[in-house]
Amino acid sequence: MPYNVLDTITEEERLKFSQNFPVPSAGILDIIFPNVKTQFWKAEYYRLMSGQNLPKVAYVHALDTEAHISSRPGFEKVMTEKFLIKEKSNLSEKLQEAIENGVPDDESLTKYVFDDATRLFKSVFERTKVMKGQILSTGKLNINENRVKMEVDFGVPADAKVDLSNWSKPDSDIMGDIKKMVEVAEDNGYVVNRAVTSKKMIGYMRNNEAMQTAVLGAANKRLLTKQELANLLMQEFDIEVATCEGKFNYDKADGTLGVSRYFKENVFTLYAAEADGSFGAGLWGPTPDENAYKAFIEQENRSFVTLSMWATPDPVATWTKASGLFIPVASKSNGGLIIGTKGE
């Protein structure tokens, strides 16, 4: 009989795959926004925000209708409609290609299907990291989903977005810039104790003349070691610094593959961290697709991403989809997140 993926991989097996899928290895973004799953997504979001103002939504452009732009839905509506991340692929095309390329039997084809699902799951996780990096780099999210392009402002005050001097110059006032950022946080009622930046910005600090003098004295200036720089920032500002160098691929408008960073390279961000290094949370909720699996769920579903499959008559195809309902929670963005830019 011809291979039928919907008969071969049951709903129970799809649920098992979702629940047992290993979360990609955590980097600094997942330490700052650790992933948390809740069945009460909105209620938990509001609890974590602790009375802070909700993010503001502004549509930049809608591809379908002008009316959609003017409706300006509130954040609560946007949460359920626009933070559902979906990645799907046409299994029929992929399986036919695999068969033509010599994949020998049903067991091998099933493995091929799960490999494709793994790729989709990783893509969903990658897009959550993009969101986390955007908040730390800009205080905003730029969403281009479901035919809508919009901006979500997480309420970082204007004075908490600091223009830095040109850090690429050895005589720039980097220490003064950081001091100003720390004072802005204090004026807003927060004590910042962690920083995230790029290796390029770390290099500028190691090469900075004033910072070299502070560590080595005026007569012994040289490139600071990473540990010397870390010690200086801890002694002067009680700040621990980490770098974020992760990159991701995306499809450009011309059809070619582009590469971008999760965290902008010319940014130095301070934040008020908890004891575990977190600033907020990466909050996951139940997707609409989870309803199909209720008969097989014996305990609370802790999977972040859901696998679903279905067939369509026109075009005749079998589809696989990975979906996740996700929003970053930045409960101290009203002054506990200080973003320094123009650092080069």
PEDAZI-V361839 format. One record per pair of residues at least 4 apart in sequence whose C-alpha atoms are under 6 Angstrom apart, sorted by the first residue. I is the first residue (numbers start at 0). J is the second residue. Records with the same first field share a line. If there is no record, write none. Layout:
I=J / J
//
This chain:
4=8
13=306
16=20
17=302 / 305 / 306
18=302
25=29
28=32
29=33
30=277
31=277 / 278
32=277 / 279 / 280 / 281
33=280 / 281
34=281
35=281 / 282 / 283
36=283 / 284
37=284
38=284 / 285
39=43
40=284
48=330
54=152 / 153
55=151 / 152
56=150 / 151
57=149 / 150
58=149
59=148 / 149
60=148
61=147 / 148
62=146
77=81
78=82
82=324 / 325
83=323 / 324
84=322 / 323
85=321 / 322
86=119 / 320 / 321
87=319 / 320
88=318 / 319
89=318
90=94 / 317 / 318
91=316 / 317
97=102
98=102
119=321
120=321
129=261
132=261 / 262
133=137 / 140
134=138 / 139
136=262 / 263
138=153 / 155
139=151 / 152 / 153
140=150 / 151
141=149 / 150
142=148 / 149
143=147 / 148
154=333
155=332 / 333
159=337
160=338 / 339
161=339
162=339 / 340 / 341
163=339 / 340 / 341 / 342
165=342 / 343
166=171 / 203 / 342 / 343
167=203 / 343
169=207 / 208
170=208
184=189 / 334 / 335
185=189 / 190
187=334
189=335
190=271
191=270 / 271
192=237 / 238 / 271
193=238 / 239 / 240 / 269 / 270
194=240 / 268 / 269
195=240 / 241 / 242 / 268
196=242 / 266 / 267
197=242 / 243 / 264
205=222 / 223
206=222
211=215 / 220
212=216 / 217
215=219
223=227
231=235
232=236 / 238
233=237 / 238
245=260 / 261
246=259 / 260 / 261
247=258 / 259
248=257 / 258
249=256 / 257
250=256 / 257
251=255 / 256 / 257
265=342
266=339 / 340
267=339
268=337 / 338 / 339
269=336 / 337
270=335 / 336
271=335
272=276 / 277 / 278
273=277
279=328 / 329
280=327 / 328
281=327
282=325 / 326 / 327
283=324 / 325
284=324
286=324
304=322 / 323
305=321 / 322
306=320 / 321
307=319 / 320
308=318 / 319
309=317 / 318
310=316 / 317
311=315 / 316
331=335
332=336
//
